[in-house]
Amino acid sequence: MTPHLLNKLRNEVWSIEPGYLETYLSSIGQTEAMANVSSLAELSSANPASPLMEIHGETAVITFSGVLGKRLDFFEKLFGGADYDDLSEALAEADSRDDIRNVVLHLDTPGGSVIGLSEAANNVAEMSKPVYAFTDTMAASAGYWLASQATAIYSTESARVGSIGAMILHQDVSGFLENLGIKTKAFFKGKHKVDHASFKPLTKAEEDDLQERVNIAHDLFSKAVKRARKAKVSSEVFDSKIYDGAKALEVGLTDGHIANLGQLLSLIQS
């Protein structure tokens, strides 16, 4: 696993379905371990990202799928990551083009990192043209934060929607290191310099600090949904639960069911 990604895992707040995060990280780590230097060089010479936007008549379809983050590295994009900066660029292009009247944000994501998320969601909210969020698979956590800022949200009946929540993972490897006979001593200045370090157990103050970061992210997420969806959403949706499409409509997370992307395009363009 790259140092960049490992740092994100240990230090960032995530708004994502936990099982998907574990699978994503595991797949990257396993593939890196199997790959040799020459094959990595060949892969890195190619661009793993495909254009996000396709034009259908007067509608731009922006497809945003995978684990979401900001300034993703090569491996993160190669194995299914999607960058908030790329989404913002596609939105800006769609908003500036005279031949585009509507935008569909086609989502297939379990969520991602909170860093960069609120800014990307604001870009959705600030579009001058109607934005229709749609998922026929999953729009969870960070994905739903983005969807919630659209003009309207549609899903298939079998899609999974919601998971309004946040989390942060901390790994305490001090016991493991002790069993190996390894002792780590940090020399530092500034009382918070080694806060949350994995080579030592967390203090109560450090636990409180991490929980506060999670609480702040959840509060921002909840306020964004309430501001955009107004009175449509039930209070139960803010407990991080994910819903099937039928229930998501019932609790106000979506505005209707659409069978497929083609049907939505026909509805918009009619």
Salt bridges, closest charged atoms under 4 A:
GLU54 OE1 - HIS56 NE2 3.65
GLU58 OE1 - ARG101 NH1 3.40
ASP73 OD2 - HIS4 ND1 3.39
GLU76 OE1 - HIS4 ND1 3.23
GLU76 OE2 - LYS8 NZ 3.26
ASP85 OD1 - LYS70 NZ 2.64
ASP86 OD2 - LYS77 NZ 3.03
GLU93 OE2 - ARG97 NH1 3.37
ASP99 OD2 - ARG97 NH2 2.74
ASP136 OD1 - HIS106 NE2 3.22
GLU157 OE2 - HIS257 ND1 3.78
ASP195 OD2 - HIS192 ND1 2.75
GLU206 OE2 - LYS200 NZ 2.68
ASP208 OD1 - LYS204 NZ 2.87
ASP209 OD2 - HIS196 NE2 2.95
ASP219 OD2 - LYS223 NZ 3.26
ASP244 OD1 - ARG160 NH1 2.98
GLU250 OE2 - LYS247 NZ 3.05
ASP255 OD2 - ARG229 NH1 2.85
ASP255 OD1 - LYS232 NZ 3.16
